[in-house]
């Protein structure tokens, strides 16, 4: 299989052209993506040995999704083939003061209905060093929830590092159910990726807000939150909290802080003009996984992760396609956007 495996669902994304609204659309642009698949593709693009675990239909639409993964060098040997449909989501781009909007059409997808017995974890994780999943995966139904637990338990038994992006999607499950399930999964997590709002909503942990409104931020709230998380789940090795401040549907502030168990760090904050926000959190996750696996010093690790997330905002589609040197250049301060000749 691969050194890094991600677990989740890849979907067909349909978007109206440009900034048209759904009700104006006469045609849709097509791309493939989904949280954990995006992480695998970004890591593979960084030169890492990444694979994807899922169930995808055997028909042509499913094959197109598999082909997309393979295009970026992602191992697809852990994908179970079968089921009737690939999940779909519709994305309407935001602009100015109008936010982006997502409509899901993924109920009854091949992965959501997959039988947990279809996944042989001893084989899938035989050569794996890192397993990544997000809160989206167990939200897809009882089968997906069981698959998530099975994967995490198998990884723990094998001494594999487990990272979790806490991603909460209100269109998939209730806050109460999400909190209950994610609390049960947290003892298996070594590296937690989240934001303050998610931690507060799902775990009830309070902290002074550190939302970015300008380039200067009081990070004491983040530090307090990290301490509460460690007290509740002492097995956590790393805690990464992304920070976002919204100026408009086109412009955001973006940054992050990082508790690596030995110290607390934060990256510089960026004011970004967005081309496509979807997948930026996945690029951020890929960035921190890459940095940790390559033993970056803590400050360099969080700078690399944030720069990876920032660059994704400039790329259309779900998948981050920037290279390591591009990310390092931005993390090092080269953010002018000047033409390179």
C-alpha positions in Angstrom: 0.0 0.0 0.0 1.5 3.4 1.0 3.3 5.1 3.9 0.5 7.6 4.3 -3.1 6.4 3.9 -6.2 8.6 4.0 -9.7 7.3 4.7 -12.8 8.9 3.2 -15.0 9.5 0.2 -14.1 11.1 -3.1 -17.0 12.9 -4.8 -18.0 14.5 -8.1 -18.2 18.3 -7.7 -20.5 20.3 -9.9 -20.1 24.1 -10.0 -21.8 26.8 -12.1 -19.5 28.7 -14.4 -17.6 31.6 -12.7 -19.6 33.2 -9.9 -23.1 32.3 -11.2 -25.7 31.1 -8.7 -27.3 27.7 -8.9 -30.5 29.2 -10.3 -28.6 30.8 -13.1 -26.6 27.8 -14.1 -27.1 26.4 -17.6 -24.0 24.2 -17.3 -21.6 22.9 -14.6 -17.8 22.5 -14.3 -16.8 19.1 -13.2 -13.9 18.2 -10.8 -13.4 15.3 -8.3 -12.5 15.8 -4.7 -13.3 15.3 -1.1 -11.5 16.0 2.2 -9.3 13.0 2.6 -8.8 12.4 -1.1 -7.6 16.0 -1.4 -5.0 15.4 1.4 -3.7 12.3 -0.3 -3.4 14.1 -3.7 -1.6 17.1 -2.1 0.8 14.8 -0.2 1.5 12.8 -3.4 2.2 16.1 -5.2 4.7 16.9 -2.4 6.5 13.7 -3.3 5.2 11.6 -0.5 4.0 8.0 -0.8 0.3 8.4 -0.3 -2.7 6.1 -0.8 -6.5 6.4 -0.5 -8.9 4.1 1.3 -12.6 4.1 0.1 -15.3 2.3 -1.9 -15.9 3.6 -5.4 -18.4 2.3 -8.0 -17.1 0.2 -10.8 -19.0 2.2 -13.5 -17.4 4.9 -15.6 -18.1 7.8 -13.2 -16.4 5.8 -10.5 -13.5 5.0 -12.8 -13.1 8.7 -13.6 -12.7 9.4 -9.9 -10.1 6.7 -9.5 -8.3 8.0 -12.6 -8.1 11.5 -10.9 -6.4 10.0 -7.9 -4.0 8.1 -10.1 -3.2 11.2 -12.1 -1.6 12.7 -9.0 0.3 9.5 -8.1 -2.0 8.3 -5.3 -2.1 4.6 -4.6 -5.6 3.2 -5.3 -4.9 -0.4 -4.3 -6.9 0.0 -1.0 -10.0 1.1 -2.8 -12.9 -1.4 -2.8 -14.9 -1.3 -6.1 -18.7 -1.6 -6.2 -21.9 0.1 -5.1 -24.4 2.0 -7.2 -23.3 5.7 -7.0 -20.6 8.2 -6.4 -21.4 11.0 -4.0 -22.0 14.4 -5.5 -21.8 17.9 -4.2 -22.8 21.2 -5.8 -20.7 24.3 -5.1 -21.8 27.8 -5.7 -18.9 30.2 -5.4 -19.3 33.2 -3.1 -18.3 36.8 -4.0 -18.2 40.1 -2.2 -20.6 39.8 0.8 -22.3 36.7 -0.6 -20.9 33.5 0.9 -20.2 30.3 -1.0 -22.9 27.6 -0.7 -22.7 23.7 -0.8 -25.5 21.3 -1.5 -24.8 17.6 -0.9 -26.2 14.7 -2.9 -24.3 11.9 -1.3 -26.8 9.8 0.6 -26.6 6.1 -0.4 -23.2 6.5 -1.9 -20.9 3.5 -2.4 -18.7 4.4 0.5 -21.6 5.4 2.9 -23.1 1.9 2.4 -19.8 0.0 2.3 -19.7 -3.1 4.5 -16.9 -2.7 7.1 -15.9 -6.3 6.5 -14.8 -5.3 3.0 -11.7 -3.7 4.4 -8.8 -5.9 5.5 -6.9 -3.6 7.8 -3.9 -5.9 8.3 -3.3 -5.8 4.5 -4.2 -2.1 4.0 -2.0 -0.8 6.8 0.8 -3.3 6.4 3.4 -0.7 5.4 1.7 2.4 6.7 3.3 4.9 9.0 0.5 7.5 9.1 -3.3 7.3 8.8 -5.4 10.4 8.2 -9.2 10.8 8.4 -11.6 13.6 9.2 -14.9 14.2 11.0 -16.6 14.0 7.6 -16.0 10.3 7.3 -17.9 9.0 10.3 -20.7 11.5 9.5 -21.7 9.5 6.4 -23.6 6.8 8.3 -23.4 3.9 10.6 -21.2 1.8 8.2 -18.8 4.7 7.6 -18.7 5.3 11.4 -17.7 1.6 12.0 -15.1 1.8 9.3 -13.6 4.8 11.0 -13.4 3.1 14.3 -12.0 -0.1 12.8 -9.3 1.8 10.9 -8.3 3.8 14.0 -8.2 0.7 16.2 -6.1 -1.2 13.7 -3.7 1.8 13.4 -3.3 2.0 17.1 -2.5 -1.7 17.4 0.2 -1.3 14.7 1.7 1.9 16.3 0.7 4.0 13.3 0.3 7.8 13.8 -3.3 8.8 13.4 -4.2 12.4 12.4 -7.8 13.8 12.4 -9.1 16.9 10.9 -12.1 17.6 13.2 -14.2 18.9 10.2 -17.8 19.3 11.3 -20.4 19.5 8.5 -23.9 20.5 9.8 -25.5 19.2 6.6 -24.3 15.7 7.4 -25.1 15.2 11.1 -26.3 16.9 14.2 -23.9 18.7 16.6 -24.9 16.3 19.4 -24.1 13.2 17.4 -20.9 14.6 16.0 -19.7 15.5 19.5 -20.5 12.1 20.9 -18.8 10.2 18.1 -15.7 12.3 17.8 -15.2 12.1 21.6 -15.1 8.3 21.2 -12.6 8.5 18.3 -10.3 11.1 20.0 -8.4 8.5 22.2 -7.1 7.0 18.9 -5.8 10.4 17.6 -2.2 11.5 17.8 -2.3 14.7 15.8 -5.4 16.8 16.0 -6.2 19.4 13.3 -9.1 21.7 14.1 -10.2 25.3 14.8 -11.5 27.0 17.9 -15.2 27.0 16.8 -15.1 23.2 16.1 -13.5 22.4 19.5 -16.0 24.6 21.3 -19.0 23.2 19.5 -18.1 19.5 19.6 -16.2 19.3 22.9 -17.6 22.3 24.9 -14.2 23.7 25.6 -14.2 27.5 26.1 -11.4 29.8 25.2 -10.9 33.5 24.4 -11.5 34.0 20.7 -8.4 34.4 18.5 -10.2 35.2 15.3 -8.0 37.1 12.9 -9.3 40.5 12.2 -6.0 42.2 11.5 -2.4 40.9 11.2 -1.9 41.1 15.0 -3.7 38.4 17.1 -3.8 37.5 20.8 -3.0 33.8 20.8 -3.6 33.2 24.5 -7.0 31.7 23.7 -5.5 29.1 21.4 -2.8 28.2 24.0 -5.5 27.7 26.6 -7.5 25.5 24.2 -4.5 23.3 23.5 -4.0 22.9 27.2 -7.6 21.8 27.7 -7.3 19.3 24.9 -4.2 17.8 26.3 -5.7 17.5 29.7 -8.7 15.6 28.3 -6.7 13.5 25.8 -3.1 13.2 27.1 -2.1 10.9 24.2 -2.2 13.8 21.8 1.3 14.4 20.4 0.5 17.5 18.3 -2.4 20.0 18.2 -2.8 22.3 15.2 -5.5 25.0 15.2 -6.2 27.0 12.0 -7.4 30.6 12.3 -9.6 32.4 9.8 -11.1 35.9 9.7 -13.6 36.8 7.1 -13.5 40.2 5.4 -15.8 39.2 2.6 -16.7 36.3 0.3 -13.5 37.1 -1.6 -11.1 38.1 1.1 -10.0 36.3 4.3 -7.3 36.4 6.9 -5.6 33.0 7.4 -3.1 31.7 10.0 -2.6 29.0 12.6 -1.0 28.0 15.8 0.8 24.8 16.8 1.4 22.9 20.1 3.9 20.2 19.5 4.1 19.0 23.1 7.3 20.9 23.8 6.2 24.5 22.9 3.6 26.7 21.4 4.1 28.4 18.1 2.1 30.5 15.6 2.6 31.3 11.9 2.5 34.7 10.3 -1.0 35.7 9.1 -2.0 36.3 5.5 -4.6 38.5 4.0 -5.7 36.4 1.0 -7.9 37.1 -2.1 -9.7 33.8 -2.9 -10.1 32.1 -6.2 -11.4 28.9 -4.7 -11.6 28.3 -0.9 -12.6 24.6 -1.1 -9.8 22.3 -0.2 -7.7 24.9 1.5 -8.1 23.1 4.9 -7.0 19.9 3.2 -3.9 21.6 1.8 -3.2 22.9 5.3 -3.6 19.3 6.7 -1.3 18.0 4.0 1.2 20.7 4.8 1.4 19.8 8.5 1.6 16.1 7.8 4.4 16.6 5.3 6.3 18.9 7.7 6.0 16.5 10.7 7.0 13.4 8.6 10.0 15.3 7.3 11.0 16.4 10.8 10.7 20.2 10.2 11.5 22.3 13.3 8.2 23.4 14.9 8.2 27.0 13.7 9.0 25.9 10.1 6.3 23.2 10.3 3.5 25.6 11.1 4.7 28.2 8.6 4.8 25.5 5.8 1.3 24.2 6.7 -0.2 27.7 6.6 1.6 28.6 3.4 0.2 25.4 1.8 -3.3 26.3 2.8 -2.9 29.9 1.6 -1.6 28.9 -1.8 -4.6 26.5 -2.3 -7.0 29.6 -2.2 -5.4 30.6 -5.5 -6.1 27.3 -7.3 -9.4 26.3 -8.9 -10.9 22.9 -8.0 -10.6 20.8 -4.8 -7.0 19.7 -5.2 -3.9 21.6 -4.2 -1.3 21.4 -6.9 1.5 23.5 -5.6 5.0 22.0 -5.1 7.1 21.9 -2.0 9.5 24.7 -3.2 6.6 27.0 -4.0 5.2 26.5 -0.4 8.7 27.0 1.1 9.1 30.2 -0.9 5.9 31.6 0.5 6.6 30.4 4.0 10.0 32.2 3.7 8.4 35.5 2.8 8.1 35.5 -1.0 4.5 36.4 -1.4 4.7 39.1 -4.0 3.0 37.1 -6.7 5.3 38.6 -9.3 5.7 36.8 -12.7 8.6 34.4 -12.6 10.7 34.3 -15.8 
